């Protein structure tokens, strides 16, 4: 067994394990964005350049850009199929996604792309898939599994198998097919399987939602490889290409942080809030608690947009009224959290209360948000969302010792449970209306 072969496997295993750790310890959203970083494709193109030659890898990189369209179709099909299935979802979703990837690759292989066309096509498709994934909710992993030997072995084995298959096939095909194969989700696919099997489809859908955003880094990388490998060689060409990909992510991150700061300064209505300063000697809020409140604020903003989007699509006046109320409640939560973070008052304004649990969301499948227009579907969709919000705050609270942070999270969980009670009550009255006979 050659040193090159061993290096190939070790680099891939390390990449997949690192991404899965990011998903579990940071967020699936971050893992989705980082999955667009040139990890699997970079590994494949690097070893093609070492084993076959830099010119071969450079030619392949052009078709790797084209293959990003097939890659995005892969994650889209996986999302649509897994969202529709509750049993055998992982197997069927994987087979459907793989079929879509190879079918798209076969069609793209027939088209003679120029360098400009090879870049413009995946750029256009990335914009399309960002739009198609816009309604997917960012669902965190609130309690990660322990990294046991068996867990690590399973993840490592899946990653190693894929890189050996993809780079091995490059020896038997031309640069066009090799480039398309380099776009295969060598790191992303094992990550999706790991997260889906371990935590569920909501978390893997979060990875999928954010993947098209991060894929710009992969485009920057492949363009650089195609341009630099013949002149700079594999080693320095790889370093320069990673620099281009990293620059993209840094620019994206800076823009995102700027948007978040603007969002936090202004309420959803657009008016600028009054700024307050803590009195002299007043204790500053703990940094961990501040970060926690920032996360909660983002969730409330997403919830407000979610209900207003449903409100815009709903035709029934009574449903629109309920959705407007739900959106207003989420804005109240956001306003409370913003004021709480600023130190204007404590957790007391949110009071715990007894809530009736109809457990409807627990026993009924969640409708597709894109198809939900009728009363029953909208109320059931809202119930599922509020159930996840309650679980998010509740499980976060359980990870904190008794104190201010835990009390605030429990009160927020109670608020979401009250919303769940309301929409489940409305669902039951809609699905099982009272008749004159009792």
C-alpha positions in Angstrom: 0.0 0.0 0.0 1.6 3.3 -1.2 2.2 6.4 1.0 0.0 8.3 -1.5 -2.9 5.9 -1.1 -2.6 6.1 2.7 -2.4 10.0 2.7 -5.5 10.1 0.4 -7.5 8.1 2.9 -6.3 10.0 6.0 -6.9 13.4 4.6 -10.5 12.5 3.6 -11.2 10.9 7.0 -9.9 13.9 8.8 -12.1 16.2 6.6 -15.3 14.3 7.2 -14.7 13.9 11.0 -13.9 17.6 11.3 -17.1 18.6 9.4 -19.3 16.3 11.5 -17.7 17.8 14.7 -18.6 21.3 13.4 -22.2 20.2 12.8 -22.5 18.8 16.3 -20.4 21.3 18.3 -21.2 24.5 16.4 -24.2 24.1 14.2 -25.5 22.2 11.1 -25.8 25.6 9.5 -22.0 26.2 9.8 -21.3 22.7 8.6 -23.5 23.3 5.5 -21.6 26.5 4.6 -18.2 24.9 5.2 -19.3 21.9 3.1 -19.1 24.3 0.2 -15.4 24.8 1.0 -13.2 22.8 -1.5 -12.7 19.7 0.7 -13.8 16.7 -1.3 -13.1 18.3 -4.7 -9.8 19.6 -3.6 -8.7 16.2 -2.4 -9.8 14.6 -5.7 -8.1 17.2 -7.9 -5.0 17.3 -5.8 -4.5 13.5 -6.1 -5.3 13.6 -9.8 -2.6 16.2 -10.2 -0.1 14.2 -8.3 -0.9 10.8 -9.8 -1.8 11.8 -13.4 -0.4 15.3 -13.9 -1.2 19.0 -13.3 -2.5 19.6 -16.8 -5.0 16.7 -16.5 -6.2 18.1 -13.1 -6.5 21.6 -14.6 -8.7 20.3 -17.5 -10.7 18.3 -15.0 -11.3 21.4 -12.8 -13.3 23.1 -15.6 -15.7 20.2 -15.6 -15.7 20.1 -11.8 -17.3 23.5 -12.0 -19.9 22.1 -14.3 -20.3 19.2 -12.0 -21.3 21.6 -9.2 -24.7 21.8 -10.9 -25.1 18.0 -10.6 -23.9 18.3 -7.0 -26.6 20.9 -6.1 -29.2 18.7 -7.8 -27.9 15.9 -5.6 -28.7 17.8 -2.4 -32.0 19.1 -3.7 -33.3 15.6 -4.6 -32.1 14.3 -1.2 -34.0 17.1 0.5 -37.2 16.6 -1.5 -37.3 12.8 -1.1 -36.3 12.7 2.6 -38.8 15.5 3.4 -41.6 13.3 1.9 -40.6 10.0 3.6 -40.7 8.9 7.2 -39.6 5.3 6.8 -36.5 4.1 4.9 -35.9 7.8 4.2 -32.1 7.6 4.3 -31.8 4.7 1.8 -34.3 5.9 -0.7 -33.2 9.5 -0.5 -29.6 8.4 -1.1 -30.5 6.3 -4.1 -32.6 9.0 -5.6 -30.0 11.7 -5.0 -27.2 9.5 -6.5 -29.4 8.7 -9.5 -30.0 12.4 -10.1 -26.3 13.2 -9.7 -25.1 10.6 -12.3 -28.0 11.4 -14.7 -27.1 15.1 -14.6 -23.4 14.4 -15.0 -24.1 12.2 -18.0 -26.0 15.0 -19.7 -23.5 17.7 -18.8 -20.7 15.5 -20.2 -22.2 15.9 -23.7 -21.9 19.7 -23.6 -18.6 21.3 -24.7 -18.3 24.1 -22.1 -16.1 27.1 -22.4 -14.3 28.4 -19.2 -16.9 31.2 -18.9 -19.8 28.9 -19.4 -18.4 26.4 -16.9 -18.5 29.2 -14.3 -21.7 30.9 -15.1 -23.9 27.7 -15.1 -23.1 26.7 -11.4 -23.4 30.4 -10.4 -26.9 30.5 -11.8 -27.8 27.2 -10.3 -26.5 28.3 -6.8 -28.9 31.3 -6.9 -31.8 29.0 -7.9 -31.1 26.5 -5.1 -30.7 29.3 -2.5 -34.2 30.4 -3.5 -35.6 26.9 -3.5 -34.2 26.2 0.0 -35.2 29.6 1.5 -38.1 28.1 3.6 -36.0 25.3 5.2 -35.7 26.1 8.9 -32.2 26.2 10.5 -32.5 23.5 13.2 -29.6 23.1 15.6 -28.2 20.0 17.2 -28.9 20.6 20.9 -27.4 17.4 22.3 -24.6 15.7 20.4 -23.5 12.1 20.6 -20.3 11.0 22.3 -17.4 10.3 20.0 -17.0 6.6 20.7 -14.7 4.3 18.8 -17.5 2.8 16.8 -18.9 6.2 15.9 -15.5 7.4 14.6 -14.9 4.1 12.8 -18.2 4.3 10.9 -17.6 7.9 9.8 -14.1 7.2 8.8 -15.0 4.1 6.8 -17.7 5.9 4.8 -15.3 8.7 3.9 -12.4 6.5 2.9 -14.6 4.3 0.6 -15.8 7.3 -1.4 -12.4 9.0 -2.0 -10.8 5.6 -3.1 -13.7 5.1 -5.6 -13.7 8.6 -7.0 -9.9 9.0 -7.5 -9.6 5.4 -8.7 -12.1 6.0 -11.4 -10.2 9.0 -12.7 -7.5 6.7 -14.0 -10.0 4.9 -16.3 -11.8 7.9 -17.7 -10.9 11.2 -19.5 -10.5 14.6 -17.8 -14.2 15.6 -18.4 -15.6 12.6 -16.6 -12.8 12.8 -14.0 -13.8 16.5 -13.4 -17.4 15.6 -13.0 -16.5 12.9 -10.6 -14.4 15.3 -8.6 -17.6 17.3 -7.9 -19.1 14.2 -6.2 -19.9 15.0 -2.6 -17.0 13.0 -1.2 -17.1 14.8 2.2 -20.6 16.2 2.1 -22.4 12.9 1.4 -20.9 11.0 4.4 -21.6 14.1 6.5 -25.3 14.1 5.5 -25.6 10.3 6.2 -23.9 10.7 9.6 -26.2 13.6 10.7 -29.3 12.0 9.2 -28.7 8.7 10.9 -27.7 10.2 14.2 -30.0 13.2 14.6 -32.7 13.2 11.9 -33.7 14.9 8.7 -34.4 18.4 10.1 -30.7 18.8 10.9 -29.5 17.4 7.6 -32.0 19.7 5.9 -30.2 22.6 7.7 -26.9 21.5 6.1 -28.6 21.3 2.7 -30.2 24.8 3.1 -26.8 26.4 3.7 -24.7 24.4 1.2 -25.4 26.6 -1.9 -24.2 29.6 0.0 -20.8 28.1 0.7 -20.4 26.6 -2.8 -19.0 29.9 -4.0 -15.7 28.9 -2.2 -15.6 25.8 -4.3 -16.1 27.8 -7.5 -13.3 30.1 -6.6 -11.1 27.1 -5.9 -11.8 25.2 -9.2 -11.3 28.4 -11.3 -7.9 28.9 -9.6 -6.9 25.3 -10.1 -7.8 25.4 -13.8 -5.7 28.6 -14.2 -2.8 27.9 -11.9 -2.0 24.2 -11.9 -0.2 24.2 -15.3 2.0 27.2 -14.4 2.5 26.8 -10.6 2.3 23.1 -10.2 0.1 21.1 -7.9 1.7 22.2 -4.6 1.7 25.9 -4.9 -1.4 25.9 -7.2 -3.3 24.2 -4.4 -2.1 26.7 -1.8 -3.1 29.7 -4.0 -6.5 28.1 -4.8 -7.2 27.5 -1.2 -6.4 31.2 -0.6 -9.0 32.2 -3.2 -11.6 29.9 -1.6 -10.8 31.2 1.9 -11.1 34.8 0.7 -14.6 34.1 -0.5 -15.7 32.7 2.9 -14.1 35.6 4.7 -15.9 38.1 2.5 -19.2 36.2 3.0 -18.7 36.0 6.7 -18.0 39.8 7.0 -21.1 40.6 5.0 -23.2 38.3 7.1 -22.0 39.8 10.3 -22.7 43.3 9.0 -26.3 42.3 8.1 -26.8 40.7 11.6 -25.6 43.8 13.3 -28.1 45.9 11.3 -30.8 43.4 12.1 -30.1 43.5 15.8 -30.1 47.3 16.0 -33.4 47.8 14.3 -36.8 46.2 15.0 -38.6 44.3 12.3 -40.7 47.4 11.5 -37.5 49.3 10.5 -37.5 52.0 13.2 -34.3 52.6 15.1 -34.6 51.6 18.8 -33.5 53.8 21.6 -30.1 53.0 22.9 -29.6 52.5 26.6 -26.6 52.3 28.7 -26.2 50.3 31.9 -26.0 52.3 35.0 -22.5 52.7 36.6 -21.6 49.6 38.6 -24.3 47.5 37.0 -23.0 44.0 36.2 -22.3 43.2 32.5 -24.2 40.2 31.1 -22.1 37.0 30.9 -20.7 36.5 27.3 -22.1 33.0 27.1 -25.6 34.2 28.0 -25.3 37.1 25.5 -24.4 34.6 22.7 -27.3 32.4 23.8 -29.7 35.4 23.6 -28.3 36.3 20.1 -29.1 32.8 18.9 -32.6 33.0 20.3 -33.2 36.4 18.7 -32.2 35.0 15.3 -34.7 32.1 15.8 -37.5 34.5 16.6 -36.7 36.6 13.5 -36.8 33.4 11.4 -40.1 32.5 13.0 -41.6 35.9 12.2 -40.5 35.6 8.6 -41.9 32.1 8.4 -45.4 33.1 9.6 -45.5 36.3 7.5 -44.6 34.1 4.4 -47.5 31.8 5.2 -49.7 34.8 5.8 -48.9 36.1 2.3 -49.8 32.8 0.8 -53.0 32.0 2.8 -56.3 32.9 1.2 -58.6 32.4 4.2 -59.2 35.6 6.3 -59.4 33.7 9.6 -56.1 31.9 8.9 -54.4 35.2 7.9 -55.6 36.7 11.2 -54.1 33.7 13.2 -50.8 33.9 11.3 -50.6 37.6 11.8 -51.1 37.0 15.6 -48.4 34.3 15.6 -46.0 36.6 13.8 -46.7 39.4 16.2 -46.0 37.0 19.1 -42.6 36.1 17.7 -41.9 39.8 17.3 -42.8 40.3 21.0 -40.4 37.5 21.9 -37.7 39.2 19.8 -38.3 42.6 21.4 -38.2 41.0 24.9 -34.9 39.3 24.1 -33.4 42.5 22.6 -34.4 44.5 25.7 -33.2 41.7 28.0 -29.8 41.6 26.3 -29.6 45.4 26.8 -30.3 45.0 30.5 -33.5 47.0 30.5 -35.4 44.3 32.5 -35.0 40.8 33.7 -36.8 37.6 32.9 -39.9 38.4 35.0 -42.1 39.7 32.2 -42.3 36.2 30.8 -44.3 34.2 33.3 -44.6 30.4 33.5 -48.2 29.1 33.1 -49.9 25.7 32.8 -50.3 24.5 29.2 -52.6 21.9 27.8 -50.7 19.5 25.5 -52.9 18.0 22.7 -49.8 16.2 21.3 -51.2 16.6 17.8 -47.8 17.4 16.3 -46.3 14.3 17.9 -48.8 12.0 16.1 -49.3 13.7 12.7 -46.8 14.1 9.9 -45.5 17.6 9.2 -46.9 19.0 5.9 -44.6 20.4 3.2 -44.3 24.2 3.8 -44.3 24.9 0.1 -47.7 23.1 -0.3 -49.4 24.2 2.9 -52.3 26.5 2.0 -55.4 24.9 3.7 -56.4 25.4 7.3 -55.4 22.0 8.6 -52.0 22.0 6.9 -51.1 25.5 8.1 -52.2 24.8 11.7 -50.3 21.5 11.7 -47.2 23.1 10.2 -47.3 25.8 12.9 -47.7 23.1 15.6 -44.6 21.3 14.4 -42.6 24.5 14.3 -43.6 25.5 17.8 -42.9 22.0 19.0 -39.3 22.3 17.7 -39.0 25.8 19.2 -40.1 24.5 22.6 -37.7 21.6 22.4 -34.9 23.9 21.4 -35.3 26.2 24.5 -36.1 23.3 26.8 -33.0 21.2 25.9 -30.8 24.3 26.1 -32.2 25.0 29.5 -31.4 21.5 30.6 -27.7 22.0 29.7 -27.5 25.0 32.1 -27.2 25.0 35.9 -29.9 26.7 37.9 -29.7 30.4 37.4 -30.7 33.3 35.2 -29.9 31.7 31.9 -31.8 28.5 32.7 -34.9 30.4 34.0 -35.0 32.6 30.9 -34.8 29.6 28.6 -37.5 27.8 30.5 -39.8 30.8 30.2 -39.1 31.0 26.4 -39.9 27.3 26.2 -43.2 27.8 28.0 -44.1 30.6 25.6 -43.5 28.4 22.6 -45.6 25.6 24.2 -48.4 28.1 24.6 -48.3 28.8 20.9 -48.3 25.1 20.2 -51.4 24.7 22.4 -53.2 27.4 20.5 -52.5 26.1 17.0 -53.2 22.5 18.0 -56.6 23.6 19.4 -57.3 25.4 16.1 -56.2 22.3 14.2 -58.5 20.0 16.2 -61.5 22.3 15.7 -60.7 22.4 12.0 -60.0 18.7 11.4 -62.7 17.5 13.9 -65.4 20.1 13.9 -68.1 19.9 16.6 -71.5 18.7 15.2 -75.0 19.5 16.4 -75.2 16.1 17.8 -72.3 16.7 20.2 
